[in-house]
Every structure is written in structure tokens, then in C-alpha cells.
Amino acid sequence: MKVVLLAPEFATTDGGIQRIIRLYLTALASDAAHTRIELVTLNDTAAELARLPVTSARQILGKPLQVTGCGGSKITFTRAAWLAGSGAHRLVCGHIGQLPVAALAARRGCALALVAHGIEVWEPTAPLNKLALRRADRVFCVSNYTRNTLAKLHPRLVPGLRVVPNALDPALMAEPAPLPPPQGSPPVVLCVGRLSAADAYKGYDHLLRAFALLLPSAFRAPLGLAPRLRFVGEGDDQPRLRALAIKLQIADRVEFSGRLPDGKLRQAFADCTCFALPSTGEGFGLVYLEALAAGRPCVGVAAAAVPELIHSNVGVLAIPGNDAALAAALTECLVRAWDPVALRQTALCYDHPRLIANLVKAWD
């Protein structure tokens, strides 16, 4: 059985959706029913795909793999998707932006599935996307929240909606058991994400204002070591966020580290005391899982799919948009004693074998 995976990006960037698409490729190859796999990406070039071991080879898990990067050309992508769809039994579209092309490429008798990550499907869709949705046999929703939101917007899709939670990168599973945060250092609140003005729902302003309300005297830290806030990520909103930190008079305790490679990012998780992202638009929240896998508790807000991951055993939730409530949640998370091994164990429930099993079941 031939399966095709269409995606906006696979190797160009390292965002949450891109990482999940990479796991999907391996998960689809792990399905015994799939004997041939094709990957077609819109924005990657052939050279970028060749840099990743998984796409540089012509096989995956012993099965033939064909990879096509279209370098950002929609015409090339449409043509490549059409050719890949020939003889395909299943076609998985990794983002609704490519669904019209996927619907065109999926011939009669080919099952079409869309991966619904979250915010991109929570609002009424463009007419062309809405038309393409009628062709979808399955929609793999990364959370119950996304599934329920889609059910309200598109009642006709309900029979084909399946909840398929995201999974952690298997590389994180192989790491040694996490240690407690470093001793003799100030408490560190870590926030990881793209610092883009288009992602205002991530709540970076909210986090800065809440952090400014923290009272250093409330923490068990060495004398004179006040809490610190560290942002990892880059984007066009970083200068404005720096300016806000200066305005709030906390710039000396706020660090903007930019984008970090995987090794240094994992070290950043290990060095922090807790992770915080007060986002109101998470369809799943993979970064929370990554923090838990590092043995660090999480602070978020009770919005969208975040409560499906963050509960009292692994972190603290605050009221959305309430700076004082978020500051209280940060304080509680920083002073409470957490078991890093237990936190990691919670994250390991979302492992790659479970993604494989959920995908196999989702076609039924």
C-alpha cells in the first residue's frame, strides 16, 4: 500500500509542526500496511532535505522512500503532489494550507486525511479549504479541544474526526533520567517559542508583566539571587519585548538567548527551574511535553488545549490574561518541590509507539 505525506515544511525550520511532520513520516513508515512512502514538501529545497538523515536516504525502515522538495514553488508543489498521488492508497496532508492540493492529488479510492494542529482550523476556513475539507475522509486532531472545535464548525466532518495526540521525539526518550535544577543558582523561568508579532496569543507580554510582579523574597534562593526569566527563540517581536522589559524595570533579569540548536536547547531546559508559556492558542502544546521530559514543571493558562496536558501533578494553570494570577502561578511553581523523574514519566506517556498505534487505529 502506497502512502503519501504532503507538508508545508520538513527540514527548512524547526518549529513544532515541522517536528511533528517528521515523526509522522516515521510513524507512517512503521505501519505494516504501508509498503511505499512518498514525501512532498512545499518550502524545502532538495539540498535542505538531503541534510536530514531520514530524508537523505531512499528508504525508511526498510521501505522505499521518495522525497521531493519544491523550494517554495506552489506550481511545482501542485505538480509533484499530483504525480505522487498516482497509485496512492492513502494521502496525509500535514497542514490545511495544502489541503486543496491534497484533495486534487487524491484519486478516487485514495483515503485522504488532514492533520489538524490547532489554531489554523479553529476559525471559519477559506472557501477553497472548506470545499477541500469535504473530500477528507479523516481529520487527525491533535487534541480533544481541536476535535470539538472542528465538530462545531464542520458538523459534517464528525464521523471522520479522530484524536491523535502529538508525540515526543524518540531522541528525548533515550536521555538519562533528569536531575533537579542546579543548586546555588537563582530560580530560572524558561520560555521557548517563536517571538513573532503574529503570535501574540503566546502571551509573552503577559509573562513579562507577571514576572515583574514576583517578589524575590518569596523564593528559597541564595541571598541576593532574584528569579530570572529566559526567552529562547527569535522573531520580529523581540525588540518590542526587550523594550517592554526595560519599561517594567526587569531588563537586568530577562535574557533573550535567540534560537538554540537541539543540544543547547535541552541544556536550557535542564538549567531552568520551571517552564512557562501563557498561550491561549495551543492546539496541543508540544513544548510543554518537552519541558516535562526534561523533568521541569510547567506554568500555563487555562485556555484551548493546555489543560489537557497541564494539571496539578505537573504544573500550575492561571486565569488567562490575569497578570496577578500568572504571577501567583509562577510563584507556586517555583517554590513547590517537584519530582523530576515523575514529571518525565508523565511526558513519556506521549511516546512515538503510541503515535504509531493511534494512527493505525485512526484509519478504521
FIGU-507856 format. One record per residue: residue number from 1; residue in one letter; z, y, x of N, C-alpha, C in turn. Coordinates in steps of 0.1 Angstrom, whole numbers. Layout:
! residues N
[NUM, "a", [Z, Y, X], [Z, Y, X], [Z, Y, X]];
...
This chain:
! residues 364
[1, "m", [0, -12, 8], [0, 0, 0], [0, 13, 9]];
[2, "k", [-9, 21, 6], [-10, 34, 14], [-2, 45, 7]];
[3, "v", [6, 52, 15], [14, 63, 10], [10, 76, 19]];
[4, "v", [9, 87, 12], [6, 100, 19], [17, 110, 17]];
[5, "l", [21, 117, 27], [31, 127, 26], [24, 141, 30]];
[6, "l", [24, 150, 20], [20, 163, 23], [31, 173, 25]];
[7, "a", [30, 182, 34], [42, 191, 37], [37, 204, 42]];
[8, "p", [45, 215, 39], [41, 228, 45], [42, 228, 60]];
[9, "e", [53, 222, 65], [55, 222, 80], [63, 209, 84]];
[10, "f", [61, 205, 96], [68, 193, 101], [74, 196, 115]];
[11, "a", [66, 203, 123], [71, 205, 137], [72, 220, 141]];
[12, "t", [65, 229, 133], [65, 243, 137], [79, 249, 138]];
[13, "t", [87, 247, 128], [100, 252, 127], [111, 241, 126]];
[14, "d", [123, 245, 126], [134, 235, 125], [143, 238, 113]];
[15, "g", [138, 243, 102], [146, 246, 91], [150, 233, 83]];
[16, "g", [159, 235, 73], [164, 224, 66], [153, 216, 59]];
[17, "i", [143, 222, 53], [132, 215, 46], [124, 207, 56]];
[18, "q", [121, 213, 68], [114, 206, 78], [121, 193, 83]];
[19, "r", [134, 195, 85], [142, 183, 89], [142, 172, 79]];
[20, "i", [143, 176, 66], [143, 166, 56], [129, 159, 55]];
[21, "i", [118, 167, 56], [105, 161, 56], [103, 150, 67]];
[22, "r", [109, 153, 79], [108, 143, 90], [115, 131, 86]];
[23, "l", [127, 132, 79], [134, 120, 75], [126, 113, 64]];
[24, "y", [119, 120, 56], [111, 114, 45], [100, 105, 51]];
[25, "l", [94, 110, 62], [83, 102, 68], [89, 89, 73]];
[26, "t", [100, 89, 79], [106, 76, 84], [110, 67, 72]];
[27, "a", [116, 74, 62], [121, 66, 50], [109, 60, 43]];
[28, "l", [98, 67, 42], [86, 61, 35], [81, 50, 43]];
[29, "a", [81, 51, 56], [76, 40, 65], [86, 28, 65]];
[30, "s", [98, 30, 61], [108, 20, 60], [107, 11, 48]];
[31, "d", [100, 17, 38], [98, 9, 25], [88, -2, 28]];
[32, "a", [92, -14, 25], [84, -26, 28], [71, -26, 20]];
[33, "a", [70, -18, 9], [58, -18, 1], [47, -9, 7]];
[34, "h", [51, -1, 17], [41, 8, 23], [36, 2, 36]];
[35, "t", [23, 0, 37], [18, -6, 49], [10, 4, 57]];
[36, "r", [6, 15, 51], [-2, 26, 59], [4, 39, 55]];
[37, "i", [6, 48, 64], [12, 61, 62], [3, 72, 67]];
[38, "e", [1, 83, 60], [-6, 94, 64], [3, 107, 62]];
[39, "l", [2, 116, 71], [10, 128, 70], [0, 140, 72]];
[40, "v", [-1, 149, 63], [-9, 161, 63], [0, 173, 62]];
[41, "t", [0, 182, 72], [8, 194, 71], [0, 207, 72]];
[42, "l", [4, 217, 64], [-4, 229, 63], [-3, 238, 76]];
[43, "n", [9, 240, 81], [11, 251, 91], [11, 245, 105]];
[44, "d", [14, 233, 107], [14, 227, 121], [0, 226, 127]];
[45, "t", [-1, 228, 140], [-13, 225, 147], [-12, 211, 153]];
[46, "a", [-23, 206, 157], [-23, 192, 163], [-14, 192, 176]];
[47, "a", [-14, 203, 183], [-6, 203, 196], [9, 203, 192]];
[48, "e", [13, 210, 182], [27, 211, 178], [31, 197, 173]];
[49, "l", [23, 190, 165], [27, 177, 161], [27, 167, 172]];
[50, "a", [19, 169, 182], [19, 160, 194], [32, 161, 202]];
[51, "r", [39, 172, 200], [51, 174, 208], [63, 165, 203]];
[52, "l", [62, 161, 191], [73, 153, 185], [69, 138, 187]];
[53, "p", [79, 130, 192], [76, 116, 194], [71, 109, 181]];
[54, "v", [77, 112, 170], [74, 105, 158], [60, 107, 153]];
[55, "t", [54, 119, 156], [40, 122, 152], [30, 121, 163]];
[56, "s", [35, 119, 175], [25, 118, 187], [19, 104, 187]];
[57, "a", [27, 94, 182], [22, 80, 182], [13, 78, 170]];
[58, "r", [5, 67, 171], [-4, 64, 160], [2, 53, 151]];
[59, "q", [15, 51, 152], [22, 41, 144], [36, 46, 142]];
[60, "i", [42, 41, 131], [56, 44, 129], [63, 31, 123]];
[61, "l", [73, 26, 129], [80, 14, 126], [70, 2, 125]];
[62, "g", [60, 3, 134], [50, -8, 135], [39, -7, 125]];
[63, "k", [39, 4, 117], [28, 6, 107], [19, 17, 111]];
[64, "p", [6, 16, 108], [-4, 26, 112], [0, 40, 106]];
[65, "l", [-1, 50, 114], [2, 64, 110], [-9, 73, 114]];
[66, "q", [-14, 80, 105], [-24, 91, 107], [-18, 104, 104]];
[67, "v", [-20, 114, 114], [-14, 127, 112], [-24, 138, 114]];
[68, "t", [-24, 147, 105], [-33, 159, 105], [-25, 172, 103]];
[69, "g", [-27, 181, 113], [-21, 194, 112], [-32, 204, 110]];
[70, "c", [-30, 213, 100], [-41, 222, 96], [-40, 236, 101]];
[71, "g", [-30, 239, 110], [-30, 252, 116], [-29, 264, 107]];
[72, "g", [-24, 262, 95], [-22, 273, 86], [-34, 276, 77]];
[73, "s", [-45, 268, 79], [-57, 270, 70], [-56, 262, 57]];
[74, "k", [-56, 269, 46], [-55, 263, 33], [-67, 255, 30]];
[75, "i", [-79, 260, 35], [-91, 252, 32], [-91, 239, 39]];
[76, "t", [-87, 239, 52], [-86, 227, 60], [-75, 218, 54]];
[77, "f", [-64, 223, 49], [-54, 215, 43], [-59, 208, 30]];
[78, "t", [-66, 216, 22], [-71, 210, 10], [-81, 199, 13]];
[79, "r", [-89, 201, 22], [-99, 191, 26], [-92, 178, 32]];
[80, "a", [-82, 180, 41], [-75, 169, 47], [-67, 161, 36]];
[81, "a", [-61, 169, 27], [-53, 162, 17], [-62, 154, 8]];
[82, "w", [-74, 159, 4], [-83, 152, -4], [-88, 139, 3]];
[83, "l", [-91, 140, 16], [-95, 128, 23], [-84, 118, 24]];
[84, "a", [-72, 123, 27], [-60, 114, 28], [-57, 107, 14]];
[85, "g", [-60, 113, 3], [-57, 108, -10], [-66, 96, -13]];
[86, "s", [-78, 95, -6], [-87, 84, -9], [-80, 70, -6]];
[87, "g", [-79, 62, -16], [-73, 49, -14], [-58, 49, -14]];
[88, "a", [-51, 60, -16], [-37, 61, -16], [-31, 56, -29]];
[89, "h", [-20, 48, -28], [-13, 43, -39], [-2, 53, -44]];
[90, "r", [4, 60, -34], [14, 69, -36], [12, 82, -28]];
[91, "l", [15, 93, -34], [14, 106, -26], [27, 114, -29]];
[92, "v", [33, 118, -18], [46, 126, -19], [43, 140, -14]];
[93, "c", [46, 149, -23], [44, 163, -19], [57, 169, -15]];
[94, "g", [59, 174, -3], [71, 179, 2], [76, 192, -3]];
[95, "h", [68, 200, -10], [72, 213, -15], [62, 217, -26]];
[96, "i", [68, 224, -36], [60, 227, -48], [48, 237, -44]];
[97, "g", [49, 244, -33], [38, 253, -29], [25, 245, -27]];
[98, "q", [26, 232, -23], [14, 224, -20], [11, 215, -32]];
[99, "l", [18, 216, -43], [16, 207, -54], [2, 207, -60]];
[100, "p", [-3, 219, -62], [-17, 219, -68], [-27, 211, -59]];
[101, "v", [-26, 212, -46], [-35, 205, -37], [-31, 190, -39]];
[102, "a", [-19, 187, -39], [-14, 173, -41], [-20, 167, -54]];
[103, "a", [-19, 174, -65], [-24, 169, -78], [-39, 167, -77]];
[104, "l", [-46, 175, -69], [-61, 173, -68], [-63, 161, -59]];
[105, "a", [-55, 159, -49], [-58, 148, -39], [-54, 134, -45]];
[106, "a", [-45, 134, -55], [-40, 121, -60], [-50, 116, -70]];
[107, "r", [-58, 106, -67], [-68, 100, -75], [-61, 92, -87]];
[108, "r", [-69, 88, -96], [-64, 80, -108], [-58, 67, -102]];
[109, "g", [-46, 64, -107], [-39, 52, -103], [-30, 55, -91]];
[110, "c", [-30, 67, -86], [-21, 71, -75], [-9, 77, -80]];
[111, "a", [3, 72, -78], [15, 79, -82], [18, 91, -74]];
[112, "l", [21, 102, -81], [24, 115, -74], [38, 119, -76]];
[113, "a", [45, 122, -65], [59, 126, -65], [61, 139, -58]];
[114, "l", [69, 148, -63], [73, 161, -57], [87, 160, -53]];
[115, "v", [90, 165, -41], [103, 167, -36], [108, 181, -40]];
[116, "a", [118, 182, -49], [123, 195, -54], [136, 198, -46]];
[117, "h", [135, 208, -37], [146, 211, -28], [157, 220, -34]];
[118, "g", [153, 229, -43], [163, 237, -49], [157, 250, -55]];
[119, "i", [160, 261, -48], [157, 274, -54], [142, 277, -57]];
[120, "e", [133, 270, -50], [119, 272, -53], [115, 266, -66]];
[121, "v", [123, 258, -73], [119, 252, -86], [129, 256, -97]];
[122, "w", [138, 265, -94], [148, 269, -104], [143, 280, -113]];
[123, "e", [132, 287, -110], [127, 297, -118], [114, 292, -125]];
[124, "p", [110, 299, -135], [97, 295, -141], [86, 296, -131]];
[125, "t", [78, 285, -130], [68, 284, -120], [55, 291, -123]];
[126, "a", [47, 294, -113], [34, 300, -114], [25, 290, -123]];
[127, "p", [15, 296, -130], [7, 288, -139], [1, 276, -133]];
[128, "l", [-5, 278, -120], [-11, 267, -114], [-1, 256, -110]];
[129, "n", [11, 260, -105], [21, 250, -102], [26, 242, -115]];
[130, "k", [27, 250, -126], [31, 244, -138], [21, 234, -143]];
[131, "l", [8, 237, -141], [-2, 227, -145], [-1, 215, -136]];
[132, "a", [1, 217, -123], [2, 206, -114], [14, 197, -117]];
[133, "l", [25, 203, -122], [37, 195, -125], [34, 185, -135]];
[134, "r", [24, 187, -144], [21, 178, -155], [15, 165, -149]];
[135, "r", [10, 166, -137], [4, 154, -130], [14, 146, -123]];
[136, "a", [26, 152, -121], [36, 145, -113], [43, 133, -121]];
[137, "d", [43, 122, -115], [49, 110, -121], [64, 110, -118]];
[138, "r", [68, 115, -106], [82, 115, -102], [85, 129, -96]];
[139, "v", [97, 134, -98], [102, 145, -91], [115, 141, -84]];
[140, "f", [116, 141, -71], [128, 137, -64], [136, 149, -62]];
[141, "c", [147, 150, -69], [156, 162, -69], [167, 159, -59]];
[142, "v", [170, 169, -51], [180, 167, -40], [194, 168, -45]];
[143, "s", [196, 172, -57], [210, 173, -63], [209, 172, -78]];
[144, "n", [221, 170, -84], [222, 170, -99], [219, 183, -104]];
[145, "y", [223, 194, -97], [221, 207, -102], [206, 210, -103]];
[146, "t", [198, 206, -93], [184, 208, -93], [178, 200, -104]];
[147, "r", [182, 188, -106], [177, 179, -116], [180, 185, -130]];
[148, "n", [192, 190, -133], [195, 196, -146], [187, 209, -148]];
[149, "t", [186, 217, -138], [178, 230, -139], [164, 227, -143]];
[150, "l", [158, 217, -136], [144, 214, -139], [142, 208, -153]];
[151, "a", [152, 200, -157], [152, 194, -171], [152, 205, -181]];
[152, "k", [159, 216, -179], [159, 227, -189], [146, 235, -188]];
[153, "l", [140, 237, -177], [128, 244, -175], [116, 236, -180]];
[154, "h", [116, 223, -177], [104, 215, -180], [109, 202, -187]];
[155, "p", [112, 203, -199], [117, 191, -206], [108, 179, -205]];
[156, "r", [95, 181, -204], [85, 170, -204], [87, 162, -191]];
[157, "l", [93, 168, -181], [95, 161, -168], [106, 151, -168]];
[158, "v", [115, 152, -178], [128, 145, -177], [126, 130, -174]];
[159, "p", [117, 123, -180], [116, 108, -177], [113, 105, -162]];
[160, "g", [107, 115, -155], [103, 112, -141], [113, 118, -131]];
[161, "l", [123, 125, -136], [133, 131, -127], [142, 121, -121]];
[162, "r", [143, 121, -107], [152, 112, -100], [160, 120, -90]];
[163, "v", [173, 118, -90], [182, 124, -80], [182, 116, -67]];
[164, "v", [176, 122, -56], [176, 116, -43], [182, 126, -33]];
[165, "p", [195, 125, -31], [202, 134, -22], [196, 134, -8]];
[166, "n", [197, 145, -1], [193, 146, 13], [201, 137, 22]];
[167, "a", [197, 135, 34], [204, 127, 43], [206, 134, 57]];
[168, "l", [216, 129, 64], [218, 134, 78], [208, 128, 87]];
[169, "d", [204, 135, 98], [196, 130, 109], [204, 118, 115]];
[170, "p", [197, 106, 116], [204, 95, 122], [210, 98, 136]];
[171, "a", [205, 107, 143], [210, 111, 156], [224, 115, 155]];
[172, "l", [228, 122, 144], [242, 127, 143], [251, 115, 141]];
[173, "m", [246, 104, 135], [255, 92, 133], [259, 86, 146]];
[174, "a", [250, 87, 156], [253, 80, 168], [262, 87, 177]];
[175, "e", [266, 99, 174], [275, 107, 182], [289, 101, 182]];
[176, "p", [297, 103, 192], [311, 98, 192], [320, 105, 181]];
[177, "a", [331, 99, 178], [340, 105, 168], [344, 119, 172]];
[178, "p", [344, 128, 162], [347, 142, 166], [362, 144, 170]];
[179, "l", [364, 154, 178], [377, 158, 182], [382, 170, 174]];
[180, "p", [395, 173, 174], [400, 186, 168], [394, 198, 175]];
[181, "p", [394, 209, 169], [389, 222, 175], [397, 224, 188]];
[182, "p", [391, 231, 197], [397, 234, 210], [410, 241, 209]];
[183, "q", [420, 237, 217], [433, 244, 216], [434, 256, 226]];
[184, "g", [443, 265, 223], [444, 277, 231], [433, 287, 230]];
[185, "s", [425, 286, 219], [414, 295, 217], [416, 301, 203]];
[186, "p", [409, 313, 201], [410, 319, 188], [403, 311, 177]];
[187, "p", [408, 311, 165], [401, 304, 154], [386, 309, 153]];
[188, "v", [377, 301, 151], [363, 305, 150], [357, 300, 137]];
[189, "v", [351, 310, 130], [344, 307, 118], [329, 307, 121]];
[190, "l", [322, 296, 119], [308, 294, 122], [300, 295, 110]];
[191, "c", [288, 302, 111], [279, 303, 100], [265, 301, 106]];
[192, "v", [257, 291, 101], [244, 288, 106], [234, 290, 95]];
[193, "g", [223, 297, 98], [212, 299, 89], [202, 309, 93]];
[194, "r", [191, 310, 86], [181, 320, 89], [186, 333, 84]];
[195, "l", [187, 343, 93], [192, 357, 90], [180, 365, 85]];
[196, "s", [175, 362, 73], [163, 368, 67], [167, 377, 55]];
[197, "a", [161, 388, 54], [164, 397, 42], [160, 390, 29]];
[198, "a", [150, 381, 30], [146, 374, 18], [156, 363, 13]];
[199, "d", [166, 360, 22], [176, 350, 18], [189, 357, 16]];
[200, "a", [189, 368, 8], [202, 375, 5], [212, 366, -2]];
[201, "y", [207, 356, -9], [216, 347, -16], [225, 339, -7]];
[202, "k", [222, 339, 6], [230, 331, 15], [244, 338, 17]];
[203, "g", [245, 351, 13], [259, 357, 13], [264, 361, 26]];
[204, "y", [256, 365, 36], [260, 369, 49], [269, 382, 48]];
[205, "d", [264, 391, 40], [272, 404, 37], [286, 400, 32]];
[206, "h", [286, 392, 22], [299, 387, 16], [308, 381, 27]];
[207, "l", [303, 373, 36], [311, 367, 46], [316, 377, 56]];
[208, "l", [308, 387, 59], [313, 398, 69], [324, 405, 62]];
[209, "r", [323, 409, 50], [333, 417, 43], [346, 409, 41]];
[210, "a", [344, 396, 38], [356, 388, 36], [363, 386, 50]];
[211, "f", [355, 384, 60], [361, 382, 74], [369, 395, 78]];
[212, "a", [364, 406, 74], [371, 419, 77], [385, 420, 70]];
[213, "l", [387, 412, 60], [400, 412, 52], [410, 402, 58]];
[214, "l", [406, 394, 67], [415, 384, 73], [426, 391, 81]];
[215, "l", [438, 386, 80], [449, 391, 87], [452, 381, 99]];
[216, "p", [450, 386, 111], [452, 377, 123], [466, 371, 123]];
[217, "s", [476, 378, 118], [490, 373, 118], [491, 360, 110]];
[218, "a", [481, 357, 101], [483, 346, 92], [479, 333, 99]];
[219, "f", [474, 333, 112], [469, 321, 118], [478, 317, 130]];
[220, "r", [478, 304, 132], [485, 298, 143], [476, 299, 155]];
[221, "a", [475, 310, 161], [467, 312, 173], [475, 318, 184]];
[222, "p", [471, 315, 197], [478, 322, 208], [479, 337, 206]];
[223, "l", [490, 342, 211], [492, 356, 210], [480, 365, 213]];
[224, "g", [476, 373, 204], [465, 383, 207], [451, 377, 205]];
[225, "l", [450, 365, 201], [437, 359, 198], [434, 359, 183]];
[226, "a", [427, 369, 179], [424, 371, 165], [411, 362, 162]];
[227, "p", [410, 358, 149], [398, 350, 145], [385, 356, 149]];
[228, "r", [375, 348, 151], [362, 353, 154], [352, 347, 145]];
[229, "l", [341, 354, 143], [330, 349, 134], [317, 348, 142]];
[230, "r", [311, 337, 141], [299, 335, 149], [287, 331, 140]];
[231, "f", [276, 338, 141], [264, 335, 134], [254, 329, 144]];
[232, "v", [248, 317, 139], [238, 311, 147], [225, 311, 138]];
[233, "g", [215, 317, 143], [202, 318, 136], [196, 332, 139]];
[234, "e", [184, 333, 136], [177, 346, 138], [169, 350, 126]];
[235, "g", [165, 362, 125], [157, 367, 114], [157, 382, 113]];
[236, "d", [149, 387, 104], [147, 402, 103], [159, 410, 98]];
[237, "d", [169, 403, 93], [181, 409, 87], [192, 411, 98]];
[238, "q", [190, 405, 110], [201, 406, 119], [205, 420, 123]];
[239, "p", [196, 429, 126], [200, 443, 129], [209, 449, 118]];
[240, "r", [205, 447, 106], [214, 453, 95], [227, 446, 94]];
[241, "l", [228, 433, 97], [241, 426, 97], [250, 431, 108]];
[242, "r", [243, 433, 120], [251, 439, 131], [257, 453, 127]];
[243, "a", [249, 461, 121], [253, 474, 117], [265, 473, 107]];
[244, "l", [264, 464, 98], [275, 462, 88], [288, 458, 95]];
[245, "a", [287, 449, 105], [299, 445, 113], [305, 457, 120]];
[246, "i", [296, 466, 125], [302, 478, 131], [309, 487, 121]];
[247, "k", [302, 488, 110], [308, 497, 99], [322, 491, 94]];
[248, "l", [323, 478, 94], [335, 472, 90], [346, 471, 101]];
[249, "q", [342, 476, 113], [351, 476, 125], [355, 462, 129]];
[250, "i", [346, 453, 129], [348, 440, 133], [338, 435, 143]];
[251, "a", [330, 444, 148], [319, 440, 157], [324, 434, 170]];
[252, "d", [336, 437, 174], [341, 431, 186], [345, 416, 184]];
[253, "r", [346, 412, 172], [350, 398, 169], [338, 390, 162]];
[254, "v", [326, 396, 161], [315, 390, 155], [304, 387, 165]];
[255, "e", [299, 375, 166], [289, 372, 176], [276, 367, 169]];
[256, "f", [265, 372, 174], [252, 367, 169], [245, 360, 180]];
[257, "s", [245, 347, 179], [240, 338, 190], [225, 336, 190]];
[258, "g", [218, 339, 179], [204, 336, 178], [202, 322, 175]];
[259, "r", [190, 317, 176], [187, 303, 173], [191, 295, 185]];
[260, "l", [197, 283, 183], [201, 274, 194], [194, 261, 193]];
[261, "p", [190, 255, 204], [185, 241, 204], [195, 232, 199]];
[262, "d", [191, 220, 195], [200, 210, 189], [212, 207, 196]];
[263, "g", [211, 205, 209], [223, 202, 217], [234, 213, 217]];
[264, "k", [229, 226, 218], [239, 237, 218], [244, 240, 204]];
[265, "l", [235, 237, 194], [240, 238, 180], [251, 229, 177]];
[266, "r", [250, 216, 181], [261, 207, 179], [273, 211, 187]];
[267, "q", [272, 217, 198], [283, 222, 206], [290, 233, 198]];
[268, "a", [282, 241, 192], [287, 252, 184], [296, 247, 172]];
[269, "f", [291, 236, 166], [299, 230, 155], [312, 225, 161]];
[270, "a", [311, 218, 173], [323, 213, 179], [333, 223, 183]];
[271, "d", [328, 235, 187], [337, 246, 191], [343, 254, 180]];
[272, "c", [338, 253, 168], [344, 261, 157], [356, 255, 151]];
[273, "t", [363, 263, 143], [374, 258, 136], [370, 254, 122]];
[274, "c", [361, 261, 116], [356, 258, 103], [342, 264, 101]];
[275, "f", [335, 259, 92], [321, 264, 89], [322, 271, 76]];
[276, "a", [314, 282, 75], [314, 290, 62], [300, 295, 59]];
[277, "l", [296, 293, 47], [283, 298, 41], [285, 300, 27]];
[278, "p", [287, 313, 22], [289, 316, 8], [277, 318, 0]];
[279, "s", [268, 308, 1], [255, 308, -5], [256, 305, -20]];
[280, "t", [248, 312, -28], [247, 310, -42], [234, 303, -46]];
[281, "g", [226, 299, -36], [213, 293, -39], [210, 280, -32]];
[282, "e", [220, 272, -29], [218, 260, -22], [214, 248, -32]];
[283, "g", [202, 243, -29], [198, 231, -38], [205, 219, -34]];
[284, "f", [210, 218, -21], [218, 207, -16], [228, 212, -7]];
[285, "g", [224, 218, 4], [234, 223, 14], [235, 214, 26]];
[286, "l", [224, 210, 33], [224, 201, 44], [233, 206, 55]];
[287, "v", [233, 219, 57], [241, 224, 68], [256, 221, 67]];
[288, "y", [261, 221, 54], [275, 217, 52], [277, 203, 57]];
[289, "l", [268, 194, 54], [269, 180, 59], [269, 179, 74]];
[290, "e", [261, 188, 80], [261, 188, 95], [274, 192, 101]];
[291, "a", [281, 202, 94], [294, 206, 98], [304, 195, 96]];
[292, "l", [304, 188, 85], [313, 177, 82], [311, 166, 92]];
[293, "a", [298, 163, 96], [296, 153, 105], [302, 156, 119]];
[294, "a", [303, 169, 122], [310, 173, 134], [325, 174, 133]];
[295, "g", [330, 170, 121], [344, 170, 119], [350, 183, 115]];
[296, "r", [342, 192, 110], [347, 206, 106], [347, 208, 91]];
[297, "p", [358, 214, 86], [358, 217, 71], [349, 228, 68]];
[298, "c", [346, 230, 55], [336, 240, 51], [342, 249, 40]];
[299, "v", [337, 261, 41], [340, 271, 31], [327, 275, 24]];
[300, "g", [327, 275, 11], [315, 279, 3], [320, 286, -10]];
[301, "v", [310, 288, -19], [314, 293, -32], [309, 283, -42]];
[302, "a", [316, 284, -54], [313, 275, -65], [301, 279, -72]];
[303, "a", [289, 276, -66], [276, 280, -72], [266, 270, -68]];
[304, "a", [256, 268, -77], [245, 259, -75], [250, 245, -72]];
[305, "a", [244, 239, -61], [248, 225, -59], [259, 224, -49]];
[306, "v", [265, 235, -44], [275, 234, -34], [287, 226, -38]];
[307, "p", [292, 227, -51], [304, 219, -55], [301, 204, -54]];
[308, "e", [289, 200, -54], [286, 185, -53], [289, 180, -39]];
[309, "l", [290, 189, -29], [293, 184, -16], [307, 189, -11]];
[310, "i", [311, 201, -15], [323, 206, -10], [334, 205, -21]];
[311, "h", [344, 198, -18], [356, 196, -27], [368, 197, -18]];
[312, "s", [380, 196, -25], [392, 199, -18], [395, 190, -6]];
[313, "n", [389, 178, -5], [392, 170, 6], [384, 173, 19]];
[314, "v", [374, 182, 17], [365, 185, 29], [364, 200, 31]];
[315, "g", [370, 208, 22], [368, 223, 24], [374, 230, 12]];
[316, "v", [370, 243, 11], [376, 252, 1], [364, 260, -5]];
[317, "l", [364, 261, -18], [354, 269, -26], [361, 282, -31]];
[318, "a", [353, 292, -31], [357, 305, -36], [349, 309, -48]];
[319, "i", [353, 320, -55], [345, 325, -66], [334, 333, -60]];
[320, "p", [322, 331, -65], [310, 338, -59], [312, 353, -60]];
[321, "g", [308, 360, -50], [308, 375, -50], [321, 382, -49]];
[322, "n", [332, 374, -47], [346, 380, -46], [350, 380, -32]];
[323, "d", [350, 391, -25], [354, 392, -11], [368, 387, -8]];
[324, "a", [377, 391, -17], [391, 387, -15], [393, 372, -17]];
[325, "a", [386, 367, -27], [387, 352, -29], [381, 345, -17]];
[326, "l", [371, 350, -11], [364, 343, 0], [374, 344, 12]];
[327, "a", [380, 356, 14], [389, 358, 25], [401, 348, 24]];
[328, "a", [406, 346, 11], [417, 336, 9], [412, 322, 12]];
[329, "a", [400, 319, 9], [394, 305, 11], [393, 303, 26]];
[330, "l", [389, 313, 34], [388, 312, 48], [401, 310, 54]];
[331, "t", [411, 318, 50], [425, 317, 55], [430, 303, 53]];
[332, "e", [428, 298, 40], [433, 284, 37], [427, 274, 46]];
[333, "c", [414, 275, 48], [406, 265, 56], [411, 266, 71]];
[334, "l", [413, 278, 76], [417, 279, 90], [431, 275, 93]];
[335, "v", [440, 276, 83], [454, 272, 86], [458, 258, 82]];
[336, "r", [449, 252, 74], [452, 238, 69], [449, 228, 80]];
[337, "a", [457, 217, 81], [454, 207, 91], [444, 197, 85]];
[338, "w", [433, 195, 92], [422, 186, 88], [421, 175, 97]];
[339, "d", [416, 164, 92], [414, 152, 100], [399, 151, 103]];
[340, "p", [394, 154, 115], [380, 154, 118], [373, 141, 115]];
[341, "v", [380, 130, 118], [373, 117, 116], [371, 114, 101]];
[342, "a", [381, 119, 92], [379, 117, 78], [368, 126, 73]];
[343, "l", [367, 138, 78], [356, 147, 74], [342, 141, 78]];
[344, "r", [341, 136, 89], [329, 129, 94], [326, 117, 85]];
[345, "q", [336, 110, 81], [333, 98, 73], [327, 102, 59]];
[346, "t", [332, 113, 54], [326, 118, 41], [311, 121, 43]];
[347, "a", [307, 127, 54], [293, 131, 57], [285, 118, 58]];
[348, "l", [291, 108, 64], [283, 96, 67], [279, 88, 54]];
[349, "c", [285, 92, 43], [280, 86, 30], [266, 90, 27]];
[350, "y", [261, 101, 33], [247, 106, 32], [239, 102, 44]];
[351, "d", [238, 89, 46], [231, 84, 58], [216, 81, 55]];
[352, "h", [209, 78, 65], [194, 76, 63], [192, 63, 55]];
[353, "p", [199, 52, 58], [197, 40, 49], [198, 43, 34]];
[354, "r", [207, 51, 31], [209, 55, 17], [197, 62, 11]];
[355, "l", [191, 71, 20], [179, 78, 15], [168, 68, 13]];
[356, "i", [166, 59, 22], [156, 49, 21], [158, 41, 8]];
[357, "a", [170, 37, 5], [173, 29, -7], [171, 37, -20]];
[358, "n", [175, 50, -19], [173, 58, -31], [158, 61, -34]];
[359, "l", [150, 62, -23], [136, 64, -25], [129, 52, -31]];
[360, "v", [133, 40, -26], [127, 28, -31], [130, 27, -46]];
[361, "k", [143, 30, -50], [147, 29, -64], [140, 40, -72]];
[362, "a", [138, 51, -66], [132, 63, -74], [118, 60, -80]];
[363, "w", [111, 51, -74], [97, 49, -79], [98, 40, -91]];
[364, "d", [109, 33, -94], [109, 25, -106], [109, 33, -119]];
